[in-house]
Amino acid sequence: TNEAFANVITLFHAKNITLENVTVSGCRGFHSIEINACKGVMIKDCCIKDQSSKEGEDFREAIQIDFANYDGLKIKGAKNTAKCYDNTHCANIVVSDTVIKECPNGFGTHSVSYKEDYHKKIKLQEVRFKDIKYNDVQLFGVDDFVMCDTRSLYTNVRIYEQKPPAIHIGTKTKGHPTTGGKKAIEPRRNKNIHIENTDID
């Protein structure tokens, strides 16, 4: 549980990491899990729940995929010229057998990428979304995304004029805003998207 305005778990320039049987609850303000510039991350048999944000910042995802940019992940004491901010994107990220519930958004990326780069090989398998305020999934700049055996459950009454799409994959959304300043580009289209056996109730 995190009552401060920060990520609960941040992986930055990490490789071959597994989070298994972890519950993340009560994130306030940012992401429950941030995966930034990582390769080979698996989130398995986890539960992410009860995330909230400041007013006007409820675009944040429970699990966010991001690239190494100072505007996207400011580390205390680091300058924007630090070598860790090399715009590396993520690759080979798997979320399986996991529940994401009671969050503004479930899983996604910033609405920008850097130059010609994409996040690559992202997979959601047997993920259960429940009581998500906006989008279960919102993706930009992803090459090779697979979502299978996944279910979206809407059980709470929503006070909105129009319910947003359960799955948003595209280039126009009210989702995560621009980061990266002048070096970033607005938003890159996805490539190679595969969705199967996904129920939306």
FENQUI-V809285 format. One record per run of one state. SS is the DSSP state (A for helix, B for strand, O for the rest). FROM is the first residue (numbers start at 0). TO is the last residue. If there is no record, write none. Layout:
ss	from	to
SS	FROM	TO
SS	FROM	TO
This chain:
ss	from	to
O	0	3
B	4	5
O	6	7
B	8	11
O	12	13
B	14	19
O	20	21
B	22	24
O	25	26
B	27	28
O	29	31
B	32	35
O	36	37
B	38	43
O	44	45
B	46	48
O	49	50
B	51	51
O	52	59
B	60	65
O	66	89
B	90	102
O	103	103
B	104	108
O	109	110
B	111	113
O	114	117
B	118	131
O	132	135
B	136	138
O	139	140
B	141	152
O	153	165
B	166	168
O	169	179
A	180	182
B	183	185
O	186	189
B	190	199
O	200	200
